[in-house]
Amino acid sequence: MSTVVIKSVGIDIGTSTSKFMMSELTLGRVSSNFSLPQFDIIQRKVTYVSEIISTPLKNEEEIDLPLLVSWLEKEYQQVGLTLSDIKSGAVIITGETAIKKNADALIHYLAERSGDFVVAIAGASLEAVLAGKGSGAARHSQSSRAAIANIDIGGGTANVVVFQQGKVLETITFHVGGRLIEMNSLGEVLTVSPSLKPWLFFKKFQVEKGMRLSLPKLVEITSALCGDLLDVLAGGKSISSLECLVHSTSCPALPRIHEVMVSGGVGRLAVEEPPATLEDVAKFNDIGPLLASELMKAVKRYHFTVVEAAQTSSATVIGAGTQTTKLSGATILIQPELLPLRNVPVVKAALTEMDFEEQIEQVFLKGKEWFEGNDHLPFAIGLGGTLYLSYVKLKEVADIIGELYAMNFPLAEVLAVVCENDMAKALGQALRLQTNYQVICIDQIGIEHGDYIDIGAPLNDELVPVVVKTLAFS
């Protein structure tokens, strides 16, 4: 069969809001008849989008798990499906929800009931990349030589990713979000997020719970917030000079940015009429509407070209397409007692004749930043590209991988490598000789940066099933 259509679910659980999407993904064979089957998503169609709900919380520290589960069950009923009807999907927990005390309990609950789902907590950097793909910024950059920054602003953070020609250059996250100050229609402050307080102190703004703020004062605060964010992106202020506003970053300095795209909940509000009264500002009991209008006003003062986002509040994953490949045991190196492995993220290095160590080190640094929390096996390393590796070069690659992995992940127990070319056996043996890790090395698998894989238990002495899960965006 050349194509197959699967039903897939995308669930995004964020700081302020959560949403549920159903899609039909068409998987088509992209490999020749003379090679192992390789499938990719060739068509995607969103068939259902839920209403955006406020993420249910018990308190400032905990997700209301029963209420969230009840909402998900109702959404499944709404589309007339059960979990057993869904072949694949992705549940991404983002923003401040990801650091709630019971976020792990939510992950385990969803993973146990979700079949072939990617169920993951996205840190700020990964959230930025996912949003940049979902908004259309990554695709736009493929047809433009300019570097584009996607600014995804939600309730708690502004996650920024810089793309150039489809590749991620850098990421940076700011303490800028619509719910960092909550207020009522009289301008009375209901809450101030602890993450914003250092910046407010630095800028000499006095904002405390119970205070009443006028519309001009709120404009002054949100304008300054947007100005500092854009100053960093434009290079007018260094990252180190605004440490109080920067949540995290992958670099000491950003590349020159030519274009910007705005997504997230605040991105959606940016296309609406600017709020004219306190009541307009506080229609969601926060500063989101004013933050959106001040951002769009401020960006006109900079050299950036503003590109309209293809998606704003739905700039997120809509599901995951899967492909299954059976591998010959003659070309791989595994340790059966370690299998199966599920939902292992992949970071990919497309090796060229350049300095191997620099290329692989960059991949490790990106992986360390994006996928944190699993000390046992942080991610799988994907090796791609058309470069032929002699045994001498292959051994050099093994030495570099082993040395850098030990340096960056001292608590790791397993080293997993996924090769596109037929070299897993030799590379795996070299890694075993060079390191003390338990090594899994498989090949003939087409993967991309940000895919997730399942490596199944051996079916017999010669076959190991591998499921590649590619996150799908509308």
Secondary structure, DSSP 8 states (H G I E B T S, - for coil): --EEEEEEEEEEE-SSEEEEEEEEEEEEE-S-TTS---EEEEEEEEEEE---EE--BSSSS-B-HHHHHHHHHHHHHHTT--GGG--EEEEEE-GGGGGSTTHHHHHHHHHHT-SSEEEEE--HHHHHHHHHHHHTHHHHHHT-SS-EEEEEE-SS-EEEEEEETTEEEEEEEES--TTSEEE-TT-BEEEE-TTTHHHHHHTT----TT-B--HHHHHHHHHHHHHHHHHHHHTSS-TGGGTTTEEEES-SS-----EEEEEHHHHHHTTS----SHHHHGGGSBSHHHHHHHHHHHHTTSS-EE---S-STT-SEEEEEEEEEEEEGGG-B--GGG--EEEEEEEEEE--SS-HHHHHHHHHHHHHHHS-S-SS---EEEEESS----HHHHHHHHHHHHHHHHHH-TT--EEEEEESSS-HHHHHHHHHHH-SSEEEEE-S----TT-EEEE---SSSSEEEEEEEEEEE-
